[in-house]
Amino acid sequence: MKTQNPWRIAFIILAGIIFIIIASLAVYLFSISSGAVNDDFQRPQTEQTEGARFTVSASRDDINYWLEKELAESGEGEDYQLYLEDLVYFHTEVEALGFTVPVEMELEPLVTDGGNVELVSRSFSIAGLGLPSSTVFNLIQDGDDLPDWIHVLPEESKFYLDLRHGISEEVEIEVQSLNLPEDDIEIQIVIP
């Protein structure tokens, strides 16, 4: 009778456990993606607001500086990174099963007719593995930690940022252009 190598047996058991964990996680994430859809959100109707208008031009570096400062002041700068290059990039790490797992998301900003912004998912990965965007957006929507002016649209794999009505009661912010590859960012501030 031939004796088995204990390292070989341990490796096979470990590989089986890892496979079961990954399969369970995949089933869980895919079940979330087929969850309830939020049909309550209606894109706001925007009308031209009368008042003083100021146009502000900015670069990606200007916005990145502002984002870094805001995240540092809120204490969330250590938890994740949010910055602009040719797209909007979001990086963080989460604890899962005792491991630190990197999470990355790439979003393309689009300006709506009313001067608001939609951030459309281009890619999402956890630990380098791509996942369906709808799964991620359902998880984010269920988290419920976002400001009222940020709407999660899982069925469209995007965020809708209602900048005109949600940021301030004293002013409206209308995005005129947001072309990140060309470093062309123009915002209009309206004081009614």
Order of alpha helices (4+ residues) and beta strands (2+ residues): alpha-beta-alpha-beta-beta-beta-beta-beta-alpha-beta-beta-alpha-beta-beta
